[in-house]
């Protein structure tokens, strides 16, 4: 098996076609803890902006927290009367 250097491009790629790279271009976002998520096309259509996605998810979080809170209260009442 022939070994190739790891820094060599495949013949179908030309370095000049790839443009000039920028070292650390996304480092600040990465350090800030940014999470990128690929949305399915139907979801992206319903929530076309970052603000819309975050608003919907925050609403879901609040709903889930209220639901858990109610379940915990219900479980305590059942345990008190059990």
C-alpha angles and dihedrals in degrees: 000000000000116000120219130199112261092229095057120104123226113259093252091061125073118199093223090057091059096062127223114313123226115217114225094005093149099028095106092052091045092051090048089060098248113175117204116205127186110225123209112248094252092051092046089053091054094043107031098168138050088242092054093050093048093046092052093046093048089052090051091049092052091048092049092048091052090048092052091046091053092047092051091050091048092050091050092052091049091049092049092053097037 
